[in-house]
Amino acid sequence: LFFTMKEPIKQTQEQDLLEVFGFIDKERKGKLLSEEFVGPLLLHAGVAVTKAKAAQYAKDIGPTIDGKGFIGLYKRAKSELYPDAQTYLQECFRMFDKDGQGTIESDELKYIWEQLGETMTKEELAGFVAM
């Protein structure tokens, strides 16, 4: 789930976020208690926030959150954590740096992108690895 704040998220990305919401909303009520579920929702969508930040988001949202509210929250959290695409990509890179040495294998990076539904040319892969 990646987008930049300069462009709206795509319908498929919204659907992915609604699937995350549905995964957490096991009782299928369409609403969740903000205080209890903001952190897990964001975490399942790939955005890790501190307990304090999750509590602040819950306070800002109000007592409950629905799928549409979650999409807005996701956009806000992503823009605050990753103000630009490069920052986001660098953080993602660090998540897959298994040994903490600042490198990942290009084949593994290509596999990760493919699992996310993206295709990368050899040139794009080389450029990304060179960052």
VENZIFEN-V942965 format. One record per residue. N is the residue number from 0. RES is the residue in three letters. PSI is psi in radians with two decimals (999 if undefined). NEAR is the number of other C-alpha atoms within 8 Angstrom. D_FIRST is the distance of its C-alpha to the first C-alpha in Angstrom with 1 decimal. Layout:
n: <N | N>
res: <RES | RES>
psi: <PSI | PSI>
near: <NEAR | NEAR>
d_first: <D_FIRST | D_FIRST>
This chain:
n: <0 | 1 | 2 | 3 | 4 | 5 | 6 | 7 | 8 | 9 | 10 | 11 | 12 | 13 | 14 | 15 | 16 | 17 | 18 | 19 | 20 | 21 | 22 | 23 | 24 | 25 | 26 | 27 | 28 | 29 | 30 | 31 | 32 | 33 | 34 | 35 | 36 | 37 | 38 | 39 | 40 | 41 | 42 | 43 | 44 | 45 | 46 | 47 | 48 | 49 | 50 | 51 | 52 | 53 | 54 | 55 | 56 | 57 | 58 | 59 | 60 | 61 | 62 | 63 | 64 | 65 | 66 | 67 | 68 | 69 | 70 | 71 | 72 | 73 | 74 | 75 | 76 | 77 | 78 | 79 | 80 | 81 | 82 | 83 | 84 | 85 | 86 | 87 | 88 | 89 | 90 | 91 | 92 | 93 | 94 | 95 | 96 | 97 | 98 | 99 | 100 | 101 | 102 | 103 | 104 | 105 | 106 | 107 | 108 | 109 | 110 | 111 | 112 | 113 | 114 | 115 | 116 | 117 | 118 | 119 | 120 | 121 | 122 | 123 | 124 | 125 | 126 | 127 | 128 | 129 | 130>
res: <LEU | PHE | PHE | THR | MET | LYS | GLU | PRO | ILE | LYS | GLN | THR | GLN | GLU | GLN | ASP | LEU | LEU | GLU | VAL | PHE | GLY | PHE | ILE | ASP | LYS | GLU | ARG | LYS | GLY | LYS | LEU | LEU | SER | GLU | GLU | PHE | VAL | GLY | PRO | LEU | LEU | LEU | HIS | ALA | GLY | VAL | ALA | VAL | THR | LYS | ALA | LYS | ALA | ALA | GLN | TYR | ALA | LYS | ASP | ILE | GLY | PRO | THR | ILE | ASP | GLY | LYS | GLY | PHE | ILE | GLY | LEU | TYR | LYS | ARG | ALA | LYS | SER | GLU | LEU | TYR | PRO | ASP | ALA | GLN | THR | TYR | LEU | GLN | GLU | CYS | PHE | ARG | MET | PHE | ASP | LYS | ASP | GLY | GLN | GLY | THR | ILE | GLU | SER | ASP | GLU | LEU | LYS | TYR | ILE | TRP | GLU | GLN | LEU | GLY | GLU | THR | MET | THR | LYS | GLU | GLU | LEU | ALA | GLY | PHE | VAL | ALA | MET>
psi: <1.73 | 2.41 | 2.85 | 2.71 | -0.20 | -0.17 | 2.57 | 2.71 | 2.63 | 2.78 | -0.66 | -0.62 | -0.68 | -0.73 | -0.71 | -0.74 | -0.68 | -0.56 | -0.70 | -0.80 | -0.79 | -0.58 | -0.71 | -0.61 | 1.21 | -0.49 | -0.05 | 0.75 | -0.32 | -0.06 | 2.57 | 2.70 | 2.11 | -0.83 | -0.61 | -0.54 | -0.11 | -0.86 | -0.90 | -0.64 | -0.88 | -0.72 | -0.77 | -0.37 | 0.05 | 0.26 | 1.87 | 2.12 | 2.75 | 2.84 | -0.67 | -0.73 | -0.72 | -0.71 | -0.68 | -0.76 | -0.78 | -0.72 | -0.75 | -0.63 | -0.71 | -2.97 | -0.53 | 2.81 | 2.43 | -3.10 | -0.78 | -0.72 | -0.61 | -0.69 | -0.78 | -0.72 | -0.75 | -0.82 | -0.75 | -0.85 | -0.75 | -0.74 | -0.55 | -0.69 | -0.67 | 1.50 | -0.27 | 2.90 | -0.68 | -0.75 | -0.77 | -0.83 | -0.66 | -0.69 | -0.73 | -0.76 | -0.79 | -0.57 | -0.50 | 0.07 | 1.53 | -0.66 | 0.05 | 0.29 | 0.02 | 0.28 | 2.66 | 2.69 | 2.42 | -0.61 | -0.67 | -0.72 | -0.75 | -0.74 | -0.76 | -0.83 | -0.72 | -0.66 | -0.44 | 0.03 | 0.26 | 2.56 | 2.49 | 2.34 | 2.90 | -0.65 | -0.76 | -0.74 | -0.80 | -0.72 | -0.69 | -0.76 | -0.53 | -0.23 | 999>
near: <6 | 4 | 8 | 10 | 9 | 4 | 6 | 7 | 8 | 6 | 6 | 6 | 10 | 10 | 8 | 9 | 12 | 11 | 8 | 11 | 11 | 10 | 7 | 9 | 11 | 6 | 4 | 7 | 6 | 8 | 10 | 11 | 10 | 13 | 11 | 7 | 10 | 13 | 12 | 8 | 12 | 12 | 10 | 8 | 10 | 7 | 10 | 7 | 9 | 7 | 7 | 6 | 8 | 12 | 10 | 8 | 10 | 12 | 10 | 6 | 9 | 8 | 9 | 10 | 12 | 9 | 11 | 7 | 8 | 12 | 11 | 8 | 9 | 11 | 9 | 8 | 9 | 10 | 11 | 7 | 6 | 9 | 10 | 9 | 9 | 6 | 9 | 10 | 8 | 8 | 8 | 8 | 9 | 9 | 7 | 7 | 11 | 7 | 5 | 7 | 6 | 7 | 6 | 10 | 6 | 9 | 6 | 8 | 10 | 11 | 8 | 8 | 11 | 10 | 7 | 6 | 6 | 7 | 7 | 10 | 6 | 6 | 7 | 8 | 12 | 9 | 8 | 7 | 7 | 5 | 4>
d_first: <0.0 | 3.8 | 6.9 | 10.4 | 12.7 | 15.1 | 13.5 | 12.5 | 9.1 | 9.8 | 11.4 | 9.4 | 6.2 | 9.0 | 10.3 | 7.6 | 8.1 | 11.7 | 11.8 | 10.8 | 13.6 | 15.9 | 15.6 | 16.9 | 19.3 | 21.6 | 24.5 | 22.7 | 24.2 | 21.3 | 21.7 | 21.3 | 23.3 | 21.4 | 23.4 | 22.6 | 19.0 | 17.1 | 16.6 | 15.7 | 13.2 | 11.3 | 11.9 | 10.6 | 7.2 | 7.6 | 9.7 | 13.3 | 16.0 | 19.7 | 21.8 | 23.5 | 20.3 | 19.2 | 22.8 | 22.8 | 19.8 | 21.6 | 24.8 | 23.3 | 21.8 | 24.9 | 25.9 | 23.2 | 19.7 | 18.6 | 15.5 | 15.8 | 16.6 | 13.5 | 11.3 | 13.7 | 13.6 | 9.9 | 10.5 | 13.7 | 12.7 | 10.1 | 12.9 | 15.5 | 14.1 | 12.8 | 15.1 | 14.3 | 12.2 | 14.8 | 14.8 | 11.1 | 11.7 | 15.0 | 13.8 | 11.4 | 14.6 | 16.7 | 14.9 | 15.9 | 19.3 | 21.2 | 24.6 | 23.8 | 25.7 | 23.1 | 22.5 | 20.5 | 21.9 | 20.7 | 20.8 | 18.5 | 16.0 | 16.3 | 16.0 | 12.7 | 11.3 | 13.1 | 11.7 | 8.1 | 10.2 | 11.0 | 14.6 | 16.3 | 19.9 | 22.3 | 22.6 | 18.9 | 18.8 | 22.0 | 20.9 | 17.8 | 20.1 | 22.7 | 20.7>
